[in-house]
Amino acid sequence: MLTTIKKIFLYFFVAILYLLTPLCFFAVLNTGVSLKYEVDQPRIFVKISDKYSEKEKEIAYKEIDEHEKELKIIYYMWMLAGFACPISATSLIIYRKRIINNKKETK
C-alpha cells in the first residue's frame, strides 16, 4: 500500500517536472523580450533625447542598468530551471526503484 502511494507521488512529480520544462523556456523567451524592450530601447531613447541634461541621462542609465541586472538574474534562473527540470525528472525515473523500495540491505 505504501509503495503504491510512493509510486503515485513519484510519477506525479515526474510529470510535473516534465510539464514545467516548456513553461521555463517560454519564461526565458519572455524575459529576453523584456530585456529587449525594457533595457535596449530605453537606452536608445535616453541617448537620442535632447530633453535630458547630462546628470539626468546618468541617472536614467543607472536605473536602466539596475533593471537589466534584475532581468538577467531572472533570465539565467529560468534557463537553469529549464535544464534542471528534465534532468531531475529523468534522474527520478532512473532511480525510481531505489526511491520506492528504500529498504536498507543488511548483510
C-alpha positions as CSV (number, residue, x, y, z in Angstrom):
1,M,0.0,0.0,0.0
2,L,2.8,2.4,0.9
3,T,4.8,1.6,-2.2
4,T,1.7,2.3,-4.3
5,I,1.3,5.8,-2.8
6,K,5.0,6.4,-3.3
7,K,4.7,5.3,-7.0
8,I,1.8,7.7,-7.5
9,F,3.6,10.6,-5.9
10,L,6.8,9.8,-7.8
11,Y,5.1,9.7,-11.2
12,F,3.0,12.7,-10.4
13,F,6.2,14.7,-9.5
14,V,8.0,13.4,-12.7
15,A,5.0,14.5,-14.8
16,I,5.0,18.0,-13.2
17,L,8.7,18.4,-13.8
18,Y,8.4,17.4,-17.5
19,L,5.4,19.8,-17.9
20,L,7.4,22.6,-16.3
21,T,10.1,22.4,-18.9
22,P,8.3,24.2,-21.7
23,L,7.0,26.7,-19.3
24,C,10.6,27.5,-18.2
25,F,11.7,28.0,-21.8
26,F,8.7,30.3,-22.5
27,A,9.7,32.3,-19.5
28,V,13.2,32.5,-20.9
29,L,11.8,33.9,-24.1
30,N,9.6,36.3,-22.3
31,T,12.5,37.6,-20.2
32,G,14.6,38.0,-23.4
33,V,11.8,40.1,-24.9
34,S,11.7,42.2,-21.7
35,L,15.4,42.7,-21.9
36,K,15.0,44.0,-25.5
37,Y,12.1,46.4,-24.9
38,E,12.7,47.4,-21.3
39,V,16.5,47.8,-21.5
40,D,17.8,48.2,-25.0
41,Q,15.2,50.6,-26.3
42,P,15.2,52.9,-23.3
43,R,18.9,53.3,-23.7
44,I,18.5,54.4,-27.3
45,F,15.7,56.8,-26.3
46,V,17.9,58.3,-23.5
47,K,20.8,58.6,-25.9
48,I,19.0,60.5,-28.6
49,S,16.8,62.6,-26.3
50,D,17.6,66.3,-26.2
51,K,15.3,66.9,-23.2
52,Y,17.7,65.4,-20.6
53,S,20.7,67.1,-19.1
54,E,23.9,65.0,-18.6
55,K,23.0,64.4,-15.0
56,E,19.5,63.2,-15.8
57,K,20.9,60.9,-18.5
58,E,23.4,59.5,-16.0
59,I,20.5,58.8,-13.6
60,A,18.4,57.2,-16.3
61,Y,21.3,55.0,-17.4
62,K,21.8,53.8,-13.8
63,E,18.2,52.9,-13.5
64,I,18.3,51.0,-16.8
65,D,21.4,49.2,-15.7
66,E,19.8,48.1,-12.4
67,H,16.7,46.8,-14.2
68,E,19.0,45.0,-16.7
69,K,20.8,43.2,-13.8
70,E,17.5,42.1,-12.3
71,L,16.2,40.8,-15.6
72,K,19.4,38.9,-16.4
73,I,19.3,37.2,-13.0
74,I,15.7,36.1,-13.7
75,Y,16.7,35.1,-17.2
76,Y,19.5,32.8,-16.0
77,M,17.4,31.3,-13.2
78,W,14.6,30.4,-15.7
79,M,17.3,28.9,-18.0
80,L,18.7,26.9,-15.2
81,A,15.2,25.7,-14.2
82,G,14.5,24.8,-17.9
83,F,17.5,22.5,-17.9
84,A,17.2,21.2,-14.3
85,C,13.6,20.1,-14.6
86,P,14.0,17.4,-17.3
87,I,17.3,16.2,-15.8
88,S,15.7,15.9,-12.4
89,A,12.7,14.0,-13.8
90,T,14.9,11.7,-15.7
91,S,17.0,11.0,-12.6
92,L,13.9,10.2,-10.7
93,I,12.8,7.7,-13.3
94,I,16.3,6.1,-13.4
95,Y,16.4,5.7,-9.6
96,R,12.7,5.0,-9.1
97,K,13.4,1.5,-7.7
98,R,15.7,2.9,-5.0
99,I,13.3,5.6,-4.1
100,I,10.2,3.4,-3.9
101,N,12.0,0.5,-2.2
102,N,14.1,2.3,0.3
103,K,14.8,-0.7,2.4
104,K,18.3,-0.9,3.7
105,E,20.1,-4.1,2.8
106,T,21.6,-5.9,5.8
107,K,24.4,-8.4,5.4
